[in-house]
Amino acid sequence: MKKIVLLIAFMALSVSCSDDITGLNADTKSPTTTKSEYLFTNAQKTLVDQMVSTSVNRNVFRMFAQQWTETTYPDESQYNITTRVIPDNHFTIFYRDVLRDLKEAKTLLNAEVPVSAEQTAILNNKKAIVDILTAYSYSVLVDVFGNVPYSEALDIEAHPLPKYDDAQTIYKDLITRLTTDSGLLTAGATSFGSADLIYGGNAAKWKKFANSLRLRLAVNMHDVDAAYASAQISAAVAGGLISSNADNTNLVYLALQPNANPLYADLVVSGRNDFVPANTLVNKMNTLSDPRRAKYFDLKTGATAYSGGIYGASNNFAAFSHISSTIADPKFPGTLFDYSEVEFLLAEAAARGVAVGTAPAHYNAAITASMQNWGVADADIAIYLAQANVVYDAVNWKKSIGEQAWLGLYNRGFEAWTSYRRLDFPVLLAPATTYDNLTTVPVRYSYPSREQTLNATNVTAAATAIGGDKLTTKIFWDKH
């Protein structure tokens, strides 16, 4: 009898084992689907992290703009960006971690079917905001490398080795996209809500950001195609720009990692003292008695005057002023665009003959906006603006705007570097010792080594088209 019971049990087990067992391969703890909000939030934070980081493995714009310099290891201040494969990391973060997530978010949004006018407006807002951030990301890639993958990018099945599109063609398409996106946004409707770490889903502010980015791209292009650029500048102004520091494109970080500002990780948590303000910047601010010095820097122990480390040299951290504790705060916001930059761009546009107001008015508004954003008192701002060396010079307007924009765009290395490349002011000199014996400040990143290996044909074609894959090859809009 016992044998019969065992036989029946064995047969039952055999029958159950013959059923479909593919479900056993399912990972019930890892999601297989996601929401557009999650992808958008991740892309947004990753993007801002990369733009504000000061990790020498990822972002050396502050060094190229000579706002900061290094202490023990001055490689990046001497323009060595290949040992730490900085171009590779920048390129990968943008394409893999930012643009790819934005593309997937857009795909999910396109699959949604709104059932009311309100839902349609919300969905359109979300799509437009995703596209605005996509346009911003591509604009950064162009301004860093020149020709980059665009029309065939992010499609590994159809284009595993994407071609590199003409930078100016990309720029014009980005301006077209931003124009469309701005028109699609409905100010009275919501969008991503709390999933939007910058504007909290405020569509009206995203519209201002889109038009301000359009302004930046058009001003960049003015030396290449003045008529087109002027028309786009005027249209961007008519569409509505960032008009106060309350509109600044800020991502406010949290107190604890991994959601703290990346600067906090590099300046505080690392326990390292790798950076000091560059003498190039500090000396200029000392000459002008710039009241932002107390906001930008901390005095070295026992000092009564600010001093910057020698740009491009090895520096003793204790011997110079330091990056301020304000910037090292974990909750210090990361900024993609601000009101001061808008006003500097408008001052430049007016100086170039575009009817957007007067250059001196925008110039003074730009300096004022920067100082107010850093908490400088109104009386100190008035004293600064009245200085002979600060008053707008209509004859040498590139010098006036270029130098003050460089000061106002402190801690925004990419934007300061871009302004310098476009205006050729301030006058920045390469250090005595440089990588590959460069004699001028770099004006682009070289193409990633990984791309040169895996996508060699297209990289070679791109390098030929732009005039060589060198740090001294100018971006298409950098004509002077």
C-alpha positions, 0 to 999 in steps of 0.5 A: 500500500505504501508503494502505491501511495508513493507511486501516485505522489511521484506521478502527480509530481511528474504531471506538475513538472510537465506544466509551463515553467517559463514563469520561473525565469521572471525577476519579480523584483526588477521592473520591466516597465516604467513611467515617463515621469521616472525617465524624465526625472532621471534624465533631468538630474543626470544632465544637471549633475554633469553640467555642474560637476567639477569631477576631473573625470567628467567636467573641466569647463571651469578650468578651460574658462580659467575660473578655477585651477588645480592644486596637486595634479594640474593635468586638466588645467594644462589641457590633458583631457585624454588620460581620464577620457573626459570626452568619452565620459561627457559624450556617454553621459549625454547620449546614454544617460540623458538623451536615451532616457528622454527619448524613451520618455517621449515614446511612452508619452506618444503611446498615451491617449488623452480623453479630454481637452485638459489631458491633451494640454497636459500631455502636450506640455510634457512632450514639449518639455521633454523636447526642450531638454533634448534640444538643450542637450544636443546644443551642449554636445555641438558646442563641445564637439562640433559635428555630432550624431543627431539624425541617426543617434539613439537608434542602435538597431537601424544605426549602430554606427550613426553618422555625424551631422553638420553642426550648423544644420543641427543648430537650425533644427534645434531652433525650429524644435524650440520654436515649436515646443514653445508654441505647444506649451499651455501655461495654464495646464500642468505637466510633470508636477513634482517629477520636474526637479527644476520648475515643478511642472510650470509650463510658463517657465519652461516656455521662457527657458525654451525661448532663452535657449533659442536666444543663446543659439541665435546669438552664437550664430550671429557671426555665421548668418547675421540675418537669420540669427537676428530674426531668431533673436527677435522672435525669441524675445517676442516669445518671452524670456527668463525675466528675473532670477525667479525664472532661473533654471535651477535644480535645488539639491538635497542635503544628503547624497546621492541627491546633494550637489555634485560639488559637495561630493568633490569639494567636501565629501572627497576630503581632497583639496584639489581646486582653488580659484584661479589667479586669472579670475581673482586678480581681475575681481580684485582690480575692480573691487568686485563685491561678489568676491565674498560670495565666490571665495573664502579667504585663506586662514589669516589673510585679509585679501583674496588670492588665486592659485597660479593657473595651470601650475601646481598650487599649495591649497593652503596658500590661496583663497578657497572655493566658498562654503556657499558653493560647497553647500550640498543644497546649492542649486545647479543652474542651466540658465539664468537671468543674468545670462539672458541680459548679457545675450541681449546686450550683445544682440543690441551691440550687434544691431538687433532691435532688442533695446539698448546694449548699456541697459541690458549690460547693467541689468545683467551685472545687477542680476548676477549680483542680486542672485549672489546676495550683493547689496543694492548700494554695492551694486551701484558703486560697482556699476559707476566705476570707469573700468565697468561702465559699458564701452560702446567702441569696445563692446566685446571687451565690456560684455565679455569680461563682465559675462565671464565674471557673472557666469562664475561657477558656470564653466560651460557658459563662461567658456562659450562666452569667451569663445564667442567674444574672445574676451577676457584675454586668456593665455595658456599656461607655461606648461601644457599638454601636447604643447598647446599655445592657446586655450582649447575651444573644443573637446576632441572626439571620444577615443571610444568613438574613434575606435568603434565608429572610426569612419564617421568620426574621421569624416566629422573630423575632416569636415570641421577642420581636424579633431584638435582642441584648437579647432573652432566650433562653426560659430566661433569665427573670430 
